[in-house]
Amino acid sequence: MMRNDEALTVDEVATILQVGRNTVYALKDKGEINSYKVGRKLRFTYADVQSYIARSKTAHGTDTREPLVQDRERFVICGQDIILDVLSNYVAQTGVESLRAYIGSYDALTDLYKDRVQVASSHLWDGETGEYNVPFVKKLLPSVPVVVVNLVYRMQGFYVAKGNPKGLFSWEDLLKSGVRLVNREKGAGSRVLLDERIRLLGAEPSSIEGYGVETQSHIAVASMVARGRGDVAVGSEKIARQVEGIDFVPLQKERYDLVVKRENFDTRPVRSMMGILESGMLREEFAALGGYDTSDMGRIMWIG
């Protein structure tokens, strides 16, 4: 587990938050994340980054606050993958004020239900049906007409130390004695996938060492495995390519979708977003990076 006083660089903070370097500098300049300097190098403590994440989640998680957006011409895209930052920037270039909220899939859908965001990203797997997203949309947005649009497909699997010394190749292997898990926070798509797989195995989560160790973001759990503070974590393939000292064990292809209320689907911001998805420019940019299957980008997967 990372120490609270552990020093992080701008790049490490950007990766944890899944934002660009300029966003980190902006958060520092606005006083939203504390920082300090070692010589001429800017540094952040892990505790201060986690404090910022916790404040952000609180700001998006209470029932008493006003909706984030009053004007439909302002536009909030909710989710944690860096592809959403790029999409938001493209939307902003069309003249729409495009904003970002960095929270997990479960909370994103509840914020969409409460009109706090206009677009929720989701990669929630339902173990009963084997489907992604639609079963959760039906439960978390009851009687709300929505459109589900594909963004990308990603591969989910295990982050393990180089060489996979514990021999972890399947969900059942998590139940081996002596395996230490590093978990994601409640509501994250990877956490829901893990919980569903454990449930289908008929196992108790408490039987897995480290199940209660919760960490924000794919990069944070991957880094903890790389540093030997856990044996395994669940996350996406893309992040595994960015962290030295780990291997990736592919287990399940996930569908990463965008969810929009039907009443907003014909507004200028959503039309701008759909135009970008259908144009191919975002598809080309991320297909070249690897770790993303963009074959269905912009395709309507479900209308409810």
Residue, then its C-alpha position, 0 to 999 in steps of 0.5 A: m500500500m502506498r504511504n500517505d507521505e509518498a512523493l508523486t510527480v506531476d505525471e504520476v498524479a496525472t495518471i492516477l487522476q486520468v487527466g492531462r499534465n495541464t489539468v494537474y497544474a491547473l488544480k495546483d494553481k487553484g489550490e485544489i491539490n496541495s503541492y510542494k517543491v524539491g529544488r525546482k521539482l514539483r511534488f505531491t503527497y499520495a495523501d493529498v491526491q487521495s484527499y482531492i479524490a475524496r472531496s471530488k466524490t463528496a461533491h458529486g455524491t450528496d443528495t442536497r446539492e444543486p445539479l452541476v449544470q443548469d444550462r443545457e449548452r454546458f455539458v458534463i461528461c462523467g467517467q475516469d478513462i483518459i479517452l473521455d478527456v480527449l472527447s471532452n476537448y473535441v466537444a469544447q472545440t465545437g463551441v460547447e462548454s464541456l466539463r468533466a467529472y471523474i467518478g466511477s461507473y455506478d456513481a456516474l449513472t446515479d448522477l445522470y439519474k439526478d441530472r448532475v451530468q449529461v453523459a455517464s460512462s459505464h463498464l458494469w458487468d452483470g453476472e446474471t445475464g452476462e451483459y454490460n451496462v444495460p441491466f444496471v441502467k435499468k436498475l439505476l435509472p428506473s423508467v428513464p428513457v435513455v440511449v446507450v452508445n458504445l465508446v470502446y471495448r477494453m480488455q479487463g484482467f489481472y495486474v500481476a508482478k513480472g513473471n506472474p510468480k503466484g501463477l494467477f490465471s483465473w478468477e478461481d486463483l484469487l481464492k488461493s492461500g497467500v494471495r494478496l489483492v489490491n481492490r478498487e473503490k466501491g462503484a468502479g466498474s472493475r470492482v463490480l466485475l470482481d464482486e460479481r465473479i466472486r459471487l458466482l464462485g460462491a466465495e466470501p469476499s472477506s476470504i480474500e486477503g486485501y479485499g478491504v484495501e481500496t484504491q482509486s484508479h487503475i494506475a494506483v492499483a497497478s503501481m501497488v502491485a508493481r511495488g510489491r504491496g499486493d499480488v494482484a489487482v483487477g484493471s484494464e490492459k491499457i494501464a498495464r502498458q504504462v506501469e513498469g514491473i507488472d504483467f497483464v493476464p487478460l480475462q474478459k473483454e468489456r464494453y465501455d459505453l456512454v449513457v445519455k437521457r433521450e430527452n437530451f439526445d437531440t441537444r447541440p452538445v450531444r449532437s456535437m459529441m455524436g458527430i465526433l464519435e461518428s467522424g472517425m477522428l477519435r477512433e483513429e487516434f485511440a486505435a493507434l494507441g493500443g488497448y482500445d477496440t474502437s470498432d463500434m465507436g458511436r454505435i447505438m447499442w440500446i434505446g430504453 
